Amino acid sequence: MTGPTAVGVDVGATKAMATLVAPDASVLAREIVETPAADVPGVLQAMHDVAEAVLDPSAVAIGVGAAGLVELGTGRMRYAPNIAWRDVDLHQPLAPLGLPTFIDNDCTTATFGELVAGAGRGTGHLLYVGVGTGIGGGIVMDGRVQRGAYGFAGEIGHIVVEPDGPVCGCGNRGCWETVASGSAVTRLGHERMGIDGYSVVDAARHRDADALGILRDVGTRLGEGIAGLVNVLDPELVIVGGGAAASAGDLLLEPARRAFGATVEGAGHRPDVGIVPATLGADGAAVGAALWALEEVR
């Protein structure tokens, strides 16, 4: 192995994953554990453990992508809708590893990864939509990832689309992620078929009509939401990543593309906006965090 590497950590409501990443975005090592979302010390310990497991003498920095409102410049998790994090210092558990550490929102780091090493290379304006337990986002304008005034930009999953809809992890009702994420697939799977989200996707691959209907309904809501964001942001490209999107693939993306075409403003009078899967897949947030950390230490 030659040249510097970085550790990238992706921590969310269901898992903590660490990767050792080379400057060309290749993953040299990987460690993953489940996270106890209601146990803050347990999640912080999981962050430390996975990062330590992949640490190598070639590593010069650590990057972290965490699900929630990460304050710009401080690395403090101010609030997370699907983890019991409230004003938590995410630097602290990684400090014993002795490397410069850079912390941001997980979809922001995934956006950076796709911009520099994935489906967004060469794109000046893009929207990243991360579809997992919930929905997160990332915005690129003029070739730069946008973080907003406080670091909280891209929280697209918490736009209310059904005021009397399902309760969201953030406490509101009817957020976009309650009807268009992996959690929505799971909820409809229980309601309609008595199975979980993973089983819905598996059944849909075997052409089960009810399972295909669930993914069609969730994909439709996904595409409608993307259309609204494209109306606002005017990107060249929409990249869809996250674990749920990677698992369901075109079973989710095809109905999303159809709904997008039917609802975006002026569909026949504007340049086409592609909706494509993330190249970095489920590794996107961790790899993007590592690449961002490498750039920062340069």
KOLZA-182895 format. One record per residue (C-alpha): residue in three letters; chain; x negated, y, z negated. Coordinates in Angstrom, 3 decimals. Each point is the difference from the previous one (the first is absolute). Layout:
% residues N
ALA A X Y Z
...
% end
This chain:
% residues 298
MET A 0.000 0.000 0.000
THR A -1.379 3.400 0.926
GLY A 1.139 3.502 -0.813
PRO A 2.204 1.334 -2.783
THR A 3.382 -1.516 -0.830
ALA A 2.892 1.098 -2.185
VAL A 2.567 -1.731 -2.155
GLY A 3.597 0.742 0.904
VAL A 2.771 -0.708 -2.511
ASP A 3.722 -0.164 0.788
VAL A 2.182 -0.076 -3.117
GLY A 3.777 -0.076 0.021
ALA A 3.105 -1.495 -1.556
THR A -0.824 -3.633 0.806
LYS A -3.756 -0.311 0.523
ALA A -3.461 1.440 -0.389
MET A -2.377 -0.745 2.858
ALA A -3.624 0.958 0.484
THR A -2.071 -0.231 3.152
LEU A -3.681 0.569 0.669
VAL A -0.069 1.950 3.246
ALA A -2.767 0.832 2.464
PRO A -0.058 3.301 1.929
ASP A 1.463 -1.744 3.056
ALA A 3.078 -0.933 -2.109
SER A -0.888 -3.692 -0.170
VAL A 1.020 -1.682 -3.260
LEU A -2.926 -1.788 -1.610
ALA A 1.743 -1.218 -3.162
ARG A 3.527 0.016 -1.386
GLU A 1.616 -0.614 -3.392
ILE A 3.705 0.168 -0.841
VAL A 2.066 -0.504 -3.170
GLU A 3.619 0.571 -0.938
THR A 0.725 3.099 -2.088
PRO A 2.400 0.223 -2.958
ALA A 1.800 3.158 1.127
ALA A 1.441 0.755 -3.462
ASP A -3.360 -0.462 -1.777
VAL A -2.176 3.087 0.570
PRO A -3.144 -1.343 -1.714
GLY A 0.438 -3.265 1.911
VAL A 0.107 1.782 3.362
LEU A -3.035 2.101 -0.889
GLN A -1.902 -3.118 -1.026
ALA A 0.991 -1.676 3.266
MET A -1.419 2.997 1.911
HIS A -3.310 -0.350 -1.802
ASP A -0.152 -3.777 0.388
VAL A 0.596 -0.143 3.749
ALA A -2.446 2.841 0.650
GLU A -2.683 -1.679 -2.107
ALA A 0.594 -3.316 1.775
VAL A -0.973 1.389 3.427
LEU A -2.678 2.429 -1.174
ASP A -3.329 -0.348 1.826
PRO A -3.347 1.813 -0.341
SER A 0.678 1.568 3.415
ALA A 3.092 1.821 -1.315
VAL A -0.423 3.755 -0.394
ALA A 3.565 1.007 -0.923
ILE A 3.457 -1.187 -0.967
GLY A 3.207 1.179 1.627
VAL A 3.440 -0.650 -1.474
GLY A 3.414 0.147 1.616
ALA A 2.709 -0.061 -2.683
ALA A 3.766 -0.026 0.438
GLY A 1.436 3.228 -1.417
LEU A -0.620 3.709 -0.443
VAL A -3.789 0.313 -0.235
GLU A -1.072 3.537 -0.831
LEU A -2.356 1.559 2.523
GLY A -3.560 0.275 -1.268
THR A 0.537 -1.539 -3.448
GLY A 0.941 -3.587 0.785
ARG A 2.740 0.064 -2.617
MET A 3.114 -2.009 0.723
ARG A 2.709 2.446 -0.977
TYR A 2.935 -2.291 0.761
ALA A 0.659 -3.338 1.679
PRO A 3.555 -1.069 0.820
ASN A -0.631 -3.753 0.034
ILE A -2.748 -0.270 -2.670
ALA A 0.148 1.208 -3.611
TRP A -2.655 2.671 0.666
ARG A 0.521 3.467 -1.459
ASP A -2.979 2.389 -0.076
VAL A -2.640 -2.758 0.084
ASP A -3.717 0.581 0.640
LEU A -0.900 -2.498 2.722
HIS A -3.707 0.855 -0.155
GLN A -0.380 -1.373 -3.506
PRO A 0.220 -3.772 0.672
LEU A -2.507 0.249 2.857
ALA A -2.538 2.253 -1.735
PRO A -1.956 -2.962 -1.477
LEU A -0.866 -1.092 3.544
GLY A -2.186 3.083 0.326
LEU A 0.858 1.163 3.519
PRO A 1.582 3.206 1.327
THR A 3.730 -0.684 0.112
PHE A 2.625 1.694 2.181
ILE A 3.704 -0.529 -0.674
ASP A 2.994 0.769 2.181
ASN A 3.454 -1.285 0.875
ASP A -0.023 -3.439 1.631
CYS A 1.833 1.060 3.154
THR A -2.295 3.016 0.332
THR A -3.033 -2.291 -0.033
ALA A 1.703 -2.401 2.413
THR A 0.665 2.953 2.296
PHE A -3.679 0.942 -0.108
GLY A -0.969 -3.569 0.828
GLU A 2.317 -0.166 2.995
LEU A -1.196 3.417 1.192
VAL A -3.708 -0.843 -0.010
ALA A -0.017 -3.759 0.603
GLY A 3.469 -1.177 0.973
ALA A 3.002 0.702 2.179
GLY A -0.342 3.776 -0.395
ARG A -3.509 0.426 1.407
GLY A -0.078 2.940 2.379
THR A 3.396 1.284 -1.166
GLY A 0.293 3.580 -1.197
HIS A 3.521 -0.169 -1.401
LEU A 1.463 -3.123 -1.551
LEU A 2.411 -1.236 -2.628
TYR A -0.847 -3.067 -2.072
VAL A 2.907 -1.890 -1.593
GLY A -0.952 -2.595 -2.596
VAL A 2.784 -2.551 -0.512
GLY A -0.559 -2.181 -3.050
THR A 1.847 -0.205 -3.316
GLY A 0.967 3.598 0.768
ILE A -0.882 2.421 2.784
GLY A -2.908 2.416 -0.009
GLY A -1.453 2.163 2.702
GLY A -2.936 1.893 1.344
ILE A -0.167 3.004 2.313
VAL A -2.773 0.929 2.418
MET A -0.032 3.404 1.693
ASP A -2.797 1.269 2.229
GLY A -1.970 -3.141 -0.813
ARG A 0.046 0.532 -3.787
VAL A 1.898 -1.847 -2.701
GLN A 2.350 2.422 -1.747
ARG A 0.259 -0.163 -3.795
GLY A 2.101 3.080 -0.759
ALA A -0.464 2.503 -2.803
TYR A -0.331 -2.535 -2.820
GLY A -0.843 -3.252 1.789
PHE A 3.588 -1.234 0.082
ALA A 0.724 0.311 3.743
GLY A 1.410 -3.039 1.772
GLU A 2.533 -1.209 -2.595
ILE A 2.429 -0.714 2.816
GLY A 1.671 -2.969 -1.674
HIS A 1.735 2.271 -2.484
ILE A 2.087 2.004 2.418
VAL A 3.587 -0.675 -1.089
VAL A 1.978 -1.482 2.896
GLU A 2.928 -1.527 -1.970
PRO A 0.935 2.140 -3.025
ASP A 2.124 -2.835 -1.445
GLY A -2.331 -2.768 1.150
PRO A -2.164 -2.464 -1.944
VAL A -2.015 1.239 -2.960
CYS A -3.612 0.709 0.949
GLY A -3.084 -0.600 -2.129
CYS A -0.359 3.790 -0.239
GLY A 3.382 0.250 -1.740
ASN A 1.965 1.545 2.856
ARG A 2.648 -1.790 2.015
GLY A -0.210 -0.764 3.694
CYS A -3.618 0.917 0.760
TRP A -1.132 -1.100 3.452
GLU A -2.124 -2.787 -1.486
THR A 3.076 -1.579 -1.626
VAL A 1.466 -0.759 3.430
ALA A -3.058 -0.389 2.253
SER A -2.786 -1.742 -1.959
GLY A -0.968 -3.464 -1.174
SER A 2.155 0.575 -3.063
ALA A 2.991 0.581 2.286
VAL A -0.683 -3.322 1.761
THR A -0.156 -1.723 -3.389
ARG A 3.196 1.653 -1.241
LEU A 1.961 -0.923 3.123
GLY A -1.491 -3.483 -0.046
HIS A 1.356 -0.558 -3.506
GLU A 3.373 1.538 0.852
ARG A 0.607 -1.773 3.300
MET A -2.008 -3.215 -0.161
GLY A -1.087 -0.586 -3.611
ILE A -3.689 0.091 0.977
ASP A -2.932 2.366 -0.460
GLY A -1.622 2.247 2.587
TYR A -2.764 -2.423 0.930
SER A 2.591 -2.680 0.698
VAL A 2.024 2.449 2.109
VAL A -3.000 0.611 2.254
ASP A -0.741 -3.729 0.228
ALA A 3.616 -0.770 0.883
ALA A 0.028 2.764 2.604
ARG A -3.063 -1.527 1.648
HIS A 2.089 -3.156 0.344
ARG A 2.764 2.085 1.610
ASP A 2.467 -0.159 -2.886
ALA A 2.782 2.414 0.939
ASP A 0.573 1.394 -3.499
ALA A -3.712 0.606 -0.581
LEU A -0.369 1.651 3.400
GLY A 2.959 2.199 -0.908
ILE A -1.696 1.139 -3.220
LEU A -3.207 0.959 1.796
ARG A 2.040 1.692 2.723
ASP A 1.880 2.081 -2.575
VAL A -3.137 0.952 -1.941
GLY A -1.922 0.668 3.222
THR A 2.802 2.246 1.221
ARG A -0.165 2.113 -3.152
LEU A -3.790 0.099 0.365
GLY A 0.263 1.286 3.569
GLU A 2.600 2.611 -0.899
GLY A -2.260 1.364 -2.724
ILE A -3.001 0.050 2.322
ALA A 2.047 1.960 2.519
GLY A 0.730 2.693 -2.576
LEU A -3.667 0.270 -0.929
VAL A -1.047 0.194 3.645
ASN A 2.480 2.857 0.443
VAL A -1.758 1.827 -2.841
LEU A -3.669 -0.856 0.627
ASP A -0.207 -0.542 3.783
PRO A -2.741 -2.670 -0.046
GLU A -1.470 -1.738 3.034
LEU A 0.174 -3.388 -1.693
VAL A 1.660 -1.789 -2.894
ILE A -1.973 -2.785 -1.672
VAL A 1.913 -2.433 -2.205
GLY A -2.033 -1.874 -2.610
GLY A 0.490 -1.578 -3.398
GLY A 0.572 -3.557 -1.115
ALA A 3.676 -0.273 0.914
ALA A -0.570 1.377 3.487
ALA A -2.978 -2.307 0.555
SER A 2.050 -3.008 -1.110
ALA A 3.100 0.710 2.088
GLY A -1.775 1.462 3.039
ASP A 2.205 0.618 3.023
LEU A 2.978 -1.549 -1.775
LEU A 0.070 3.311 -1.877
LEU A -1.688 2.315 2.496
GLU A 2.147 -0.787 3.039
PRO A 3.273 1.094 -1.659
ALA A -1.907 2.999 -1.391
ARG A -1.115 0.988 3.504
ARG A 3.542 -0.347 1.342
ALA A 1.465 2.101 -2.817
PHE A -2.744 2.580 0.432
GLY A 0.772 0.345 3.710
ALA A 3.705 0.375 -0.740
THR A -0.367 2.668 -2.698
VAL A -3.110 2.131 0.647
GLU A 0.833 3.464 1.303
GLY A -0.221 0.370 3.770
ALA A -1.128 -3.568 0.601
GLY A 0.148 0.410 3.776
HIS A -1.659 3.406 0.009
ARG A -3.131 -0.443 -2.093
PRO A -3.212 -2.007 0.404
ASP A 0.205 -3.583 -1.193
VAL A -1.100 -0.579 -3.578
GLY A -1.281 -3.535 -0.489
ILE A 0.857 -1.974 -3.146
VAL A -2.846 -2.472 -0.445
PRO A -1.208 -2.366 -2.725
ALA A -2.997 0.960 -2.091
THR A -3.222 -1.552 1.293
LEU A -1.497 -0.429 -3.464
GLY A 3.085 -1.848 -1.232
ALA A 0.307 -0.828 -3.681
ASP A -3.607 1.123 -0.576
GLY A 0.736 3.535 1.189
ALA A 0.133 1.876 -3.325
ALA A -3.097 -1.696 -1.401
VAL A -2.060 0.281 3.189
GLY A 1.094 3.610 0.497
ALA A -0.927 0.824 -3.608
ALA A -3.469 -1.473 0.502
LEU A -0.578 1.859 3.269
TRP A 1.174 3.252 -1.604
ALA A -2.387 -0.567 -2.919
LEU A -2.880 -0.585 2.423
GLU A 0.820 3.252 1.758
GLU A 0.183 1.900 -3.275
VAL A -3.422 -1.173 -1.255
ARG A -1.600 0.969 3.317
% end
